[in-house]
């Protein structure tokens, strides 16, 4: 069983309303390569910031690819108890908006 669904969503040229919906469960927004560096710190606690560091490590190559194509990236961490409707809605937005919104990574942890 897993606790979270992790999504990396790339988007560009969307309305503020769409951006707000995409970012609702955001744990990190990446709009430049510097956002991937000097962020991670590990301590005695394994908290959300520590998990975000791991996600950034997992997805770094894909994130860099989409940043170079002019996208902003948002990392979403959605609790298991509410994940299914949100994941399905994001996949539908991905389909409806084509290249403007792309779910580029999807994992369950």
C-alpha positions in Angstrom: 0.0 0.0 0.0 1.2 3.5 -0.7 0.7 6.8 1.0 1.0 9.3 -1.8 0.6 9.7 -5.5 3.5 11.8 -6.9 3.0 13.7 -10.2 5.2 16.0 -12.1 3.1 18.2 -14.4 4.6 20.4 -17.1 2.5 23.4 -18.3 2.8 26.5 -20.4 0.4 29.0 -21.9 -2.4 28.2 -19.6 -4.9 30.5 -17.9 -4.4 31.5 -14.3 -7.5 29.3 -13.4 -5.9 26.2 -14.9 -2.6 27.0 -13.3 -4.3 27.3 -9.9 -6.0 23.9 -10.4 -2.8 22.2 -11.4 -0.9 23.7 -8.5 -3.5 22.9 -5.8 -1.5 20.0 -4.2 1.9 21.4 -5.2 4.9 20.7 -3.0 7.3 22.4 -5.4 7.2 24.6 -8.5 10.1 24.6 -10.8 10.4 27.3 -13.4 14.2 27.5 -13.8 17.1 25.1 -13.4 18.3 26.8 -10.2 15.1 25.5 -8.6 16.7 22.0 -8.8 19.8 23.0 -6.8 20.6 24.1 -3.3 17.2 23.0 -2.0 17.8 19.7 -0.5 18.7 19.3 3.2 18.4 16.0 5.0 18.2 16.0 8.8 17.0 13.7 11.5 13.4 14.1 10.3 12.1 12.6 7.0 9.6 15.3 6.2 8.0 16.6 3.1 11.1 18.6 2.1 13.1 15.4 2.3 10.6 13.6 0.1 10.7 16.5 -2.4 14.5 16.2 -2.7 14.0 12.5 -3.6 11.4 13.4 -6.2 13.6 16.0 -7.7 16.4 13.5 -8.0 14.2 10.9 -9.6 12.7 13.3 -12.2 15.6 15.7 -12.8 16.4 14.7 -16.4 12.8 14.9 -17.4 12.3 18.2 -15.6 15.3 19.7 -17.3 14.0 18.6 -20.7 10.7 20.3 -20.2 12.2 23.4 -18.7 14.4 23.8 -21.8 11.1 23.6 -23.9 9.7 26.6 -22.0 7.4 24.7 -19.5 7.0 25.3 -15.8 6.9 22.1 -13.7 4.9 21.5 -10.6 5.5 18.5 -8.3 2.3 17.3 -6.7 2.1 15.0 -3.7 -1.5 13.8 -3.3 -2.5 11.8 -0.3 -3.7 8.2 -1.1 -7.1 8.9 0.5 -8.1 11.5 -2.1 -5.8 10.7 -5.0 -8.0 8.9 -7.6 -10.3 11.8 -8.6 -7.5 14.3 -8.7 -5.2 12.0 -10.8 -8.0 11.3 -13.2 -8.9 15.0 -13.5 -5.2 15.9 -14.3 -5.0 13.2 -16.9 -8.2 14.6 -18.5 -6.7 18.1 -18.5 -3.6 16.6 -20.1 -5.8 15.1 -22.9 -8.0 18.2 -23.3 -5.2 20.8 -23.4 -2.7 18.8 -25.4 0.8 20.2 -25.2 -0.1 22.9 -22.8 -0.4 20.5 -19.9 1.5 17.3 -19.7 1.7 14.7 -16.9 5.4 13.9 -17.3 5.9 11.6 -14.2 3.6 9.5 -12.1 4.6 7.4 -9.1 3.1 6.0 -6.0 5.0 5.9 -2.8 
